[in-house]
Amino acid sequence: MTLSPHTIPALAAIVVCSDLNMAEDKDKWMLDCEAASQQLLQAVYSNGLGAHKSPIYPDRDRIYGMTDMLGLPDHIKAHSYVSLVYPVKDTDKDEPFSNERVLCNSWVRK
């Protein structure tokens, strides 16, 4: 398998899960996991690494596949996984951010 210069294999992946036995509100475990995965992304970026979050929940096939692959007990539910990478800087491309694309308080630029 050959990798393009813009592709780097993941250093690691973190699976964000919930323990339903410990959840205060059993119907909102996925919100706690979403918050945890967002905090994880922020921590990764602030330390100079790159990350990508991929959903597992609510796709039943993904949930059961991850449960089977990791051997999770019934009370542990997989929510998402975050793959960690070293970011690649592409010096050939322009910066995607442009102040021209930022609008303030209206759609039409004044």
C-alpha positions as CSV (number, residue, x, y, z in Angstrom):
1,M,0.0,0.0,0.0
2,T,1.4,3.4,-0.9
3,L,0.5,6.5,0.9
4,S,0.1,9.9,-0.7
5,P,2.3,12.7,0.8
6,H,-0.9,14.0,2.4
7,T,-1.8,10.8,4.1
8,I,-0.4,9.7,7.4
9,P,-1.5,6.5,9.2
10,A,-3.1,7.0,12.6
11,L,-0.8,7.1,15.6
12,A,-3.5,5.8,17.8
13,A,-7.2,5.7,18.2
14,I,-9.3,6.3,21.3
15,V,-12.8,4.8,21.5
16,V,-15.1,7.0,23.5
17,C,-17.5,4.7,25.5
18,S,-20.1,5.1,28.2
19,D,-20.7,2.8,31.2
20,L,-24.4,2.6,31.5
21,N,-24.2,1.4,35.1
22,M,-22.4,4.7,36.0
23,A,-24.6,7.1,33.9
24,E,-26.8,9.4,36.0
25,D,-29.4,9.6,33.2
26,K,-29.4,6.4,31.1
27,D,-31.2,8.2,28.2
28,K,-28.5,10.9,27.8
29,W,-25.3,8.9,27.9
30,M,-24.6,9.9,24.3
31,L,-24.5,13.6,25.2
32,D,-21.8,12.9,27.8
33,C,-19.8,11.0,25.2
34,E,-20.2,13.7,22.7
35,A,-18.9,16.3,25.2
36,A,-16.0,14.0,26.1
37,S,-15.0,13.5,22.4
38,Q,-15.1,17.2,21.8
39,Q,-12.8,17.8,24.8
40,L,-10.5,15.1,23.5
41,L,-10.3,16.9,20.1
42,Q,-9.5,20.2,21.8
43,A,-6.8,18.6,23.9
44,V,-5.2,16.9,20.9
45,Y,-5.2,20.1,18.8
46,S,-3.8,22.2,21.6
47,N,-0.9,19.7,21.9
48,G,0.0,20.1,18.2
49,L,-1.4,16.9,16.9
50,G,-4.2,16.3,14.5
51,A,-7.4,14.2,15.1
52,H,-10.5,13.0,13.4
53,K,-13.7,11.9,15.1
54,S,-15.7,9.1,13.5
55,P,-19.2,8.3,14.8
56,I,-20.1,4.8,16.0
57,Y,-23.5,5.7,17.6
58,P,-26.4,5.5,16.5
59,D,-25.4,3.0,13.8
60,R,-26.2,-0.4,15.3
61,D,-23.8,-2.3,13.0
62,R,-20.9,-0.1,14.1
63,I,-21.9,-0.3,17.8
64,Y,-22.1,-4.1,17.7
65,G,-18.9,-4.4,15.5
66,M,-16.9,-2.3,18.0
67,T,-18.4,-4.2,20.9
68,D,-17.4,-7.5,19.4
69,M,-13.9,-6.3,18.3
70,L,-13.0,-4.9,21.7
71,G,-14.9,-7.5,23.7
72,L,-17.0,-4.8,25.6
73,P,-19.4,-6.0,28.2
74,D,-23.1,-5.3,27.7
75,H,-23.2,-2.2,29.9
76,I,-20.4,-0.4,28.0
77,K,-21.7,1.4,24.8
78,A,-19.3,2.7,22.2
79,H,-20.1,6.2,21.0
80,S,-17.2,7.3,18.7
81,Y,-13.6,6.9,18.0
82,V,-10.9,9.6,17.6
83,S,-7.9,8.8,15.5
84,L,-4.7,10.7,16.3
85,V,-2.2,11.8,13.6
86,Y,0.7,14.1,13.1
87,P,-0.7,17.0,11.0
88,V,0.7,17.5,7.5
89,K,1.5,21.1,6.4
90,D,0.9,21.6,2.7
91,T,3.0,24.6,1.7
92,D,1.7,24.5,-1.9
93,K,-1.8,25.5,-1.0
94,D,-3.2,28.9,0.1
95,E,-4.5,29.3,3.6
96,P,-8.2,28.2,3.5
97,F,-9.2,30.9,5.9
98,S,-10.1,34.3,4.4
99,N,-11.5,37.4,6.2
100,E,-13.5,38.0,3.0
101,R,-15.7,35.0,4.0
102,V,-16.5,36.3,7.4
103,L,-19.8,38.2,7.7
104,C,-20.9,40.0,10.8
105,N,-24.6,40.4,11.8
106,S,-25.9,40.1,8.3
107,W,-25.5,38.1,5.1
108,V,-24.7,41.1,3.0
109,R,-21.3,42.8,3.5
110,K,-21.6,46.5,4.3
